[in-house]
Amino acid sequence: MINLKPAVARVQSQERADEILGICKENNWKVIIGIDPDKEEDISDVYKLLEDKAKNIKKTWK
């Protein structure tokens, strides 16, 4: 199933935003990234996408 909603991430610096954006671009994932140095990082949507990708890779190796 294709998910049309973008992942949402909150990070504390531009450098971290660039890192997350790079991961998402490599995987052709849409992402919205907010930078807020005063709030805790939340990249749980990106982790979920990575977990799904790992599960799919694991299935192909069986």
N, C-alpha and C positions, 0 to 999 in steps of 0.2 A: 504494500500500500504506500502511496506517495503522500507525504505530509506537506501541505502547502503553507503551513504556518512557519514563520522563521523562528529559529532558536533565539532566546533572549539571554544576554549575559550582562552582568555588571562587574566592572573591574575598577581598580584604584589608580591605574596609570595608563598613559598612552602606549608605553612599551608592552604592557600586558594585553591591551586591546589589539595591538598589531599581531601579537603572538596568536591570540584566539582567532582573529580574522584570517590569518594564514592557514590555520588548521581547517577552518570552515571552507576557505577557497579551494584548498587541496581536495576536499571531499564534495565540492559543489553544493554546499549547504548554505542556505540563506540564514543570516544572523543579524540581529540588532544588538549593538554593544553600547552601553552607557558607561561613562567614566565618572566615578564619584569617589574621590580620595577619602571621604569621611564615612563611607559605608563599607560593610564587609563584602568581599568578593562573592559573587554567585554565578557560577558557570554550570549549574546543574543541567540545563538544557543541552549544553554541548557534551557533557559527560554521558547523557542518555543517548545521544546520537553516536558517540564513540562505542558505547556498550552494544548498541544495536548492530553497528558495523562489525564488531568483534564476534558477535553471535552468528552473523551471516557468514563470516569467513570460516568460523569453526564448522558450520554446517557443510560447507563445500569441501572440507577436508575429510569428512566421514565417508 
